[in-house]
Amino acid sequence: MQTSRIRKARSAQTRRVGSVAATRYPVPKTMRAIAVERYGGPDVLTLEELPVPELGPKEVLIAVHTAGVGGWDADIREGWNPGGRIRFPLVLGTDGSGTIAQLGSRVRRFKMGDEVYSYSWNNPKGGFYAQYVVVSAELVAPFPQPPLDFEHAGAVPTTGLTALQGIADHLDVQTGEHVMIHGASGAVGTLAIQFAKERGAKVLAVASGRDGTALARRLGADAVVDGHRDDFVEAAFKFALKGVDAVLVLGSGDSVLRCLDALRQGGRLAYPNGVEPTLKKGHGLRVIAYDAKAGIREFEKLNRTVRKANLQVPIAAEFSLDQAAEAHRRIDQGHVLGKIVLLVR
């Protein structure tokens, strides 16, 4: 309890300092950032002094507080191309939180010092592993306080939009339906459990390990199985006699193909692109692959749902900016419960 109070006090103090800094002090010409000069293992992540990105008329400059760290970052670090031309030095990071430090000339939705979070996939001006990031204003939103603070808001945008759009938009989960979440103890799955429960569904969580199943149960799952030890298809038919109505697939590996077997006739399955192996439509089943989308309306919907669900955001580990390589080593080890973050300031 004492640690929690200290963290909350530190977070509140950081918010005040961050807002003042954004309004009183000029933005420097250079910043500290974690850059990749070549593809490889975690050791290619190096702390460099880089120019602060230039601001366009429809963009905002965010003084980053917390940056999210995802498995997709490690994939890019190793050479996977997320789309478009890769330029080195490459600054990773698709999401984070911070304060507005500069406004583009055509931006009217924000003011200096606003506390925001953002998701920008493959941002041409660099990612969130830096003291500053320039992002299109349409990909930025104020984060709901409560239940989020800077640290937890920085962990939410990519995973929150992915989880909510899977549950609400693509699966269109309804009150009373039986839903299975495969990969429920990961960064997306822990949020998906809560979003499905907020919509009145009954949730079967397929998690990883005893600690993962305990986390899923704590977040509100009605039934939990260990995907590495238990037969989750058998569990699905005990949970819902004719099979579950919907499945959100978030894990990868051989077990993914068995998720189709857990569905009732006419059921539906969704998974974000990147899950392997990819799934094809089965007889009488609906299979949807999707990418998370960011925008003004998407963030408004996310904010409403975060408040209604009183969202809990499990943080698996925290690292400072100069410990980014260590954060990636932790990603590479696997079995990450929740989200890893970099505390930039």
N, C-alpha and C positions, 0 to 999 in steps of 0.2 A: 504493500500500500504506500509506504514511504517513497519508494522508487517511482511509482505512478504519479504521486503528487509532485515530485521534483521534475519529472518529465513534462507534466502539464504546465508547471510554472515556467520551465525553460522555454517551452513552445510558445507560451503567451508572451514572454519577454522577447523572443525572437521575432514574433509578428510585429510587436511595437517598433523594435529597432529596424526591421526590414522596411516598414512603411515610411519611417522617418528618413532612412537612407535613400529611398527612392525619390523623395520629394526635395531633399535638401542638398544632396551631393551630386556632382556631375558624374556621368558614367565614364570610367576609364577607357583608354584606347585599347588596352590589352586585358586579357583575363587568363586565369588558370583553367585548364581544361585537360581532360583525359583524351588523348588522341591515339589513333592507330596509323602507323606509317606503312605497315605491311600486314598481310594476313598471318595468323598463327595462333598460338596458345595465349593464355592470360598474360604472359610476360611481354607481349607486344603492346599492351596498354601502358602508356607512359604519360606522366604529368608534364604538360608543356605550357608555355606562355604564347597564346595566340591572339590575333586581333579580335576584338568584339565584333560580331557580325553587323553589317550595315542594315539599317532599318528602311523598309519600303513603306509606301504610303498606306497600305492596308494591313500593316503588320504591327506587332507590339514587341518590345524588348522586355524580357522577364529576367529579373535577378533571381536565379534559381536557389531555392531552399533545399528541396529534396528531389532526387531523381530516382525513378524506378529502374530496376535491373531485371531483365527478362531473359529467358532462354534464347529468344530470337536475337538478342544482342550478341550472345556467344556464337550463334550461327553466323551472323554477319562478320564477326571478328575472325572466324575461321575461313571465310571466303564466300559464304552464300550471298548472292546478290538479291536485295529486296526489291529491285526495279530501278531502272535509270542508270546513269553513269556514276560510278564510284570515283570520288576524288580524294586523294590523300593530301594532308592529314585528315582522317575521318574521325569525327566526334560522334560517339554512339549515344543512344538514349532516346526512346520514343515518347516518354512522358515524364511529368514532374509537376512540382508546385513552386510558387514563389510570388514575388510582388512585381507589379508593373513599374518598370524603370524608365521607359520611353514609349511614346505613342506615335504611330504613323500619322501623317497629316490628314488622312481620311478616316481615322478611327474615332468613333463617337460613343461606343458602348462602354468604354472604360475611362478611368482617370488615374493619374499617377498615384502609386502606392496601393492600388487595389490588390487584394490577396486572391490569387487565381491558381487554377491547375489547367493542364493542357495535354493533348495527345496529338502528335504530329508524326505520322509514319514517313520514314525516308525523307526527312526535312532537308532540302537542298542547302540550307544555311547552317547545318550542324545540329547535333542532338543536345540532350539535357545533361550529359556528363561534363558540365562546365559551369562557371559562375554566371554566365549570361547565355540566353538563347533567344533568337528571333523567330517568331512564329506568326502565321497568318492569324489575324484577330478572330476569324470565324472558328478557329480550333482551340479557343481559350474560353474559360468560363470562371466566374467566382465559384468557390467550392462551399458547400453547405456547412456552416458552423453554428451549432453542432450538427452532426456528430464528428465531423472531421477537423483535425488540426493540420498544420503544414506537413508534418511527417506522414500522416496517414493519407492525406490528400495526394501527396506525391506518388503514393503506391497505387492509386485507384484508376486513373484515366484509361489506360490500355485495357487492363483486366476488367474494370467495371463496365466499360462499353461493350466489351466482348461478351461478358456474362449476361448483361441485361438484354442485349439484342438477340442472343441465343434463346434465352428463356421467354422474353416477352414478344419479340417481333417474329422470329423464325419458327419457334415452336408454339407460340401463342398459348402458353400454359394457362389453364382455366382452374377456377376453384374446384377442389375435390378430385382433380386428376392425379394419377400416380406417375411420378417423374423419377427417372434414374439419372444421376449425374455421375459419369465415369471420369475419374480424375478429380474427385471432390475435395481433396486436401491440398490442391495446388493453388496458385495465385488467382486463377479464374474460378475454379471450382468452389472455393470457400465463399466467394461472393455470390455465385450462382445458387448455392443452397439457400441463402437468405433472400434472394430475389424471388425464387420459386415459392418459398414459404410466405412471402409478403403477398403473393397472388393467390394464396389459399390452397396451394398444392400439397400433396403428401410426397415426401422426398425420400428416396432410397439413395444413399451416398455410397459410392464405391471409392474407397480411400486407400491410402498406402501405409501399412504398418499400424501398430497399436497406437502410436502417437497420432497418426493421421486419422484413424477412426475415432479416437477420443475428441480430436478437434472438430470433426464433422458433426459428431453428436452434440458437442457444446454449442455449435452454431445453429442447431435447430433441426437437423435431419431426423426424420421419424424412424428410420432403420439404417443401419450401417454395416457394411461388409468390408473386409480387407481384400482388395483385389489381387494380392499376391498369394493369399492363403485360402480364400473361400471361393466357392462356385457362385459367381454373382448372377448367372442366369437362373440357377435354381432358386437363389434368394429372391430374384425378381418375381417368380411365379408364386412364391410364398407371400410376397408383399402384395401382389395383385394377381388374383387367380387366373385371369386370362392373359397376363402379361401387362407391362406398363404401357401407359398411353404415349409417353414421350421419353426420349433419351437425349441428353446433351453429352457429347463425347469430347473430352478434353485431354485424355491421356493418349499415349502412342504405344505401339507394340502389338504383339499377336492377339492380345485380348480384345482389341478394337473390333475385329471382325465378328466376335461373338455378341457384340452389343445388339446387333440386329435380331438375334435369337431371343432377346429379352422383351421384345415388343409384341403387343397384341396385334391381331389382324387389323389393318388400317391405321396402325400407329405411325409415328413420325420421329425422325432422328435428325439432329443438326450437329455440325461440328465446324469449328473455325478452320480455315485453310492453314495447313501446316501440320495437322494431325496425320500421322502415318500408321498403317497404310490407309489410303483413301477408300471410301466406301461407295459402293454402287447401289442403285435402287433395287430393292427386293420386291418380290411379288406382293402386291397389296400394301406396300410400305412407302412412305415418303421420306426421302433422304435429301438434306439441304446442306451444302457447303457455303460458308459465308466469310466475309471479312468485316471486322468492326469498322463502323463509320463514325467520324467525328464531325460535328457541326453545331450550330446554335441550338437547333431543336433537339438534337441528340443529347447535348449536355443538359438542357433544361429537363428532359425526361429523366436523365440519370440523377440529377440533383433532387427531383421530386421523390424518386424511388429511394435514394440514399436516406433521405429524411424519414420517409414512411417506414422503412425497414430498420431505422436506427442502426445503420450498417456498422458491423464490426469488421475491421481490416487487419487480419493477422499479419504481423511483421516477422518474417523468419529470421532476419539478421539485418543489422545496421553497420555500415562502413562509412568512413570519411572519404572524401573525393580522392585523396592520394592512395586509398586502399582499394581502388577499383579492380586491380588485378586479383586481389584476395577475394573480392566479391564474385568475380568470374570463376575462380577456383571452386568457390562454394557452389555456384551454379553447376559446374561440370561434375561435381560429386553426386548430384541428384538428390532425391528425397527432400525437396524444399517444401516446407509446409507454410503456405502463404507467400508473401512477396519479400524480396530482398531490396533494400534501398541504399542509396548513397546520400549521406547528410552533407550537403555542399556548404551551407552556412548556418 
